[in-house]
Amino acid sequence: MFYTWDKIKEVSREIRRIPFEGISEEVRGWNWNTPPLASTYNVKLAVSDIVTGYCDTGRNVYLKYVEHVREEWNPILGRGSLIHKIHEEAISCAKKLIYILEKLSGEIFHRRFMEEKEKFIERISNRYEENFLKENLWIVDKLWSMAALTFSAQLENTLSRSRYLSRETIVSLTAPETAEFPIDGTLIGLTPTIRIDSYLPPGILVELKTRPYKPEYQLTLAGYALAFESMYETPIDHGILLQINIDEKSKSIRFYPKIITLGDDIRTEFIERRDRYAEIVVNEEDPGMPDECSPACPYQYYCKPKKVSRRP
């Protein structure tokens, strides 16, 4: 859930063991102005519009951009939002404490970090319904404690290297992960407000998923890679799809990271879907409903599907 330098090195070693045939120049994001990447339509879609995991036909895009139907909150998407928020704020909190603590040690850091949990809960209390937050408070407790242990142990490791490290260096060595990394996707036909769940130096993108795994989730990383390359002209060859499984009965959380090679096929599939969904908006064409709808869909109240899957 939280990546230290040691964990990043493990991932890098795994990536080097994966057969890699390279990526064609024509599907690198910096070639955004030539086919097949050049967008035919003057429509800017979010990566989350293109890869939802809950609408197979793209009707969500039609409802959002043509009919202007509002999304309705549901607890499945709410839980995902909560976990993403914990991830973002825990990383931010770790960096902040390293800068402001007068004396640095793993023990002091851990104590102060745990004290920040109540402040975090107070900050998000207006963001979520009271009952929802109460039911999911155990997730906050577990993930915040995990972050406290991870960062305090890494801080001790960092401090053991030298007495003369600057606070900036200590931050970069203890919490190298950047949550909600911003990218402008307009060059690649996407919105200017893309947020990658996590960026790991020197160039690995991470997507967090709290719903059951679906192969199409890999396309999200392809979209991020294309946008990143179009903006920074730096190659992104691999990403991590981090599946977060929540077990209500046992009150346990498990993590299943999957390294995804962002090759030609996955990039092409993302671009084809981008163009197909942009065409729906331009032609104002309703693509119809899927055979089966997901309970995670925020448009259920509007579509009133006859069949809803048990799998979100």
N, C-alpha and C positions, 0 to 999 in steps of 0.2 A: 504493500500500500504506500509506504514511504521509502524513497530510494536514497541510500547513502552512496558514497563513492565506492565502498566495497561491493555493494550490490550492483552498481553500474558496471564495475569491472567484470563481475560474473556474467552479466548480460552481454558485454562486449566479447567475452571469450566464447559464449554460446553462438553469437552471431558469426564469428570467424569460422566456426565449424559447419555452418550452413552453406551448402553449395550455392554459388551466386554467379549467374551468367552475365550480369551487368544489365543496364537499362538503356534503351534506345534514346538517342538525343531528342527525337521528335516528341517523346512523351515526358520530357523533363519540363518542369514548370517554367523555367526561364524562356522556353519557346512558346510562351502563351499567345503570341500574335500570329502563329502559323498553324495550319491544320496538323493533327486533329484537335489540338487544344484550343484554338481560337473559337470563341463563342459566336455562334450565328445570330443569337437573339440578345437584345438589350434588356435582359432580365437577370437580376442578381439574386441567387438563391442561397440560403444557408446550407451548410453541410448537413445539419440536422433535418432540413426539409427533404434532402435527397436520400438520406439513409436514416429512416426512422426505426425500422425494426417492427413497426406495427401496421403499415399500410403498403401492401404489395403493388397496388395499381398507381399510386401517386395521387390519389384523390385528396389527400391532405394538402397538397400544393394547390390544387384547384380551389378547395374551400378557403384556404388562407389568403391567396393572392387574387382570386377572381370574385368569389362570393363574400370575402372578408368576414368569414365566420370566426368567432372567437374560440379559442381553446378552453376546454373546461378542465380544471384541476382534478386529478385522481390520485389516490394513495400510492399507486405503483410508480408513477412519475415523481410523486412527492418524495418518496423514499430515495430514489436516485438523486434528486436534487439535494436532499439533505446530506447524503454521503459525499457528493461532490463539494458541498460547502464545508464540511468537516475537513476534507483533504486540503482545500485551498487555505482555510484559516489556520490549520495546524502548522502548515509550512511557513506561513506568514508570521505566526506567533513565535516559532523557533528562531527565525532570523531576527525578529524584533528584540527578543530577550537577550540574544548574544550581544547586540549593540548597546542595550541599556543597563544590563546588570553590572554593578560596580566590580564584583568579584566573580570570576567564572570558574565553575566546577560542575561536574555531572550531577552531583547531589543537589546543589543550589538550583541549578537549571531545572531539574526534575520537579522540585517542590514548587517553584514559581510557575512552571508550565501547567501543572495540575491546578493551581489557583486560578489560572486564566480560563478554565473550562466553564465556570459559572458565568463569567462575563460573556463568553461565546454564546451560551444558552440564552442569556438575556437579550443579546443582540438579535438572535434569530426568532425570538418569541413572537414577534409581529409578522414574521414571514410565513409561519405555519399555524394551522389550527391547533388549539390547545390540546385536544384529545389526541390528535395525530402525533404531536411532539411528545406527549406523555407516553404513548405506546412505543415510541421509537427512541426513548431516552437511553435505553440500554445500548443502542448502537453508538450514540454519542460517547457514552462512558467507555466502551471497549476501544473504539478507534482513537479517542483522545489519549487514553492510557497507552495504547500501542505507540502513538507518536511520541509521547513523553519518554518511554523506554528507548525507542530507536534513536532519538536525537540526543538524549543525555549520554547514552553509551558512545555514540559517535563523537560527541563533544569531548569526552574524556580521552578518546583515542587521538583526536586532533590536538588537544593540549599537550599530550605526551610527546609530540614531535619536537616542539621547541617552545621556549618561554618568550620568544620575541616575535610571534606572529601578530599581525594587525587584526583588528576586529573584522575587517573586510575579508581577510584571508580565512579567518576562523569560520565565518558565515559560509563562504564558498566551499570549504572542506567539510563542514558539518551538515549543511542542508543545501546540496547542489541543485536540487530539483526546483524548477519554476512552474508553479501552478497557474492555470488559466492564462497561458502564454498567448499574447494577442498577435493576430496576423490580419493584414488587409488582403482579402481574396478577390478584389475587383478585377485584377488583371486576368484572372482565370475564370471569370464569369460567376464569382461568388460574392457574398456580402463583405463589406469592409470591416465587419466586427466579429471575425472568427476568433474563437477562444479554444486553444488546444488544452485538454485537461492537464497535461504535464509535458514539459520539455526537459530532457536530460542531456547535459553536455557529454560529448561534443556534437551530437546530432541525432538523438533518438526521440521520437514522439510517442506519447503514451495516451491511450484512450481507455477510460474507466467505463465498465458496463456492469450494471446491477441487475439486469434482466437476463434470463437464460440465453446462452450463446446461440447466435445465428451467424452463418457464414457471411451474410451481407455486412455485418459490423466491420469487417476488414476494409470495406470500401471507405469508411470514415477516415481511416488512416491514409488511404490513397489521396483523398480530397485534401487533407491537411498537408501532406507532403507536396502536392502540386502547388498549393497556395504558398507554402513556405519557400519553395524553390523559386516561384515567380517573384517573391518579394526580396529574398536575400541572395538569390543566385548561388545557393549552397546545396549540394546534393543530399537528399535524404533517401537512404536505401532500405531502411528497416524501421519498423515501429513495434510497439508492444500493445497488445490487446489484453488488458487486465480485467479478467472476469471476477466479480465480487459476489460470492454466494452467501446469502443470508438465510440462516435456519432459525425460524421463530421458535420452534419447539425446544431445541437445545440451547437457544440463545448463543449461537456460535456464528463466526464469520470466517470464511475461507477465501483464499486468493489463488487464482489460476492464471498466471501470466503466459501469454502465447506470443512468440516472436513472429511477426509477419514480414515477409519479404515483399517490398512494394515495387514489384516488377511491371513489365509492360501490360500484361493481361489485366491486372487489377486496376491499373491506372486507366486503361482504355474502357473498362467496364464502368468506372465512375464517370468518365466524360460522356459516355453514351447515355447514361442515366440522367446526367445533368442536362444534356440537350433535349432528351425526351420530355423531361419535366418542364423545362423552359418553354417548349413548344405548347404544352398544355396551357400555360399561362397566356402566351401570345395569342393562341387560337381560341382561348376561353372555352376549351373543350373538356367536358366532364368525362374522365376516363372510367367512371363507374366504380362500384364497390368490389372489394376482393371477395372470393368465395367464403372466406371466414375472417372475422375481424378479431383483433387483439383486445383484451380487456385494458391494455395500457393506452389505447387510442384516446386522445382528448377530444375527438369529434364524435364519439359514440352517441352522445345525447342528441346530436343533429342528424346523423345518418340512420339511427335506429336499426342496426343490423339484425337480420333474422337469426344469424348464427355467430356466436362469440366463442372463441377458443378459450380453453382453460389455461393455456400457456401464454403469459404476457409477452 
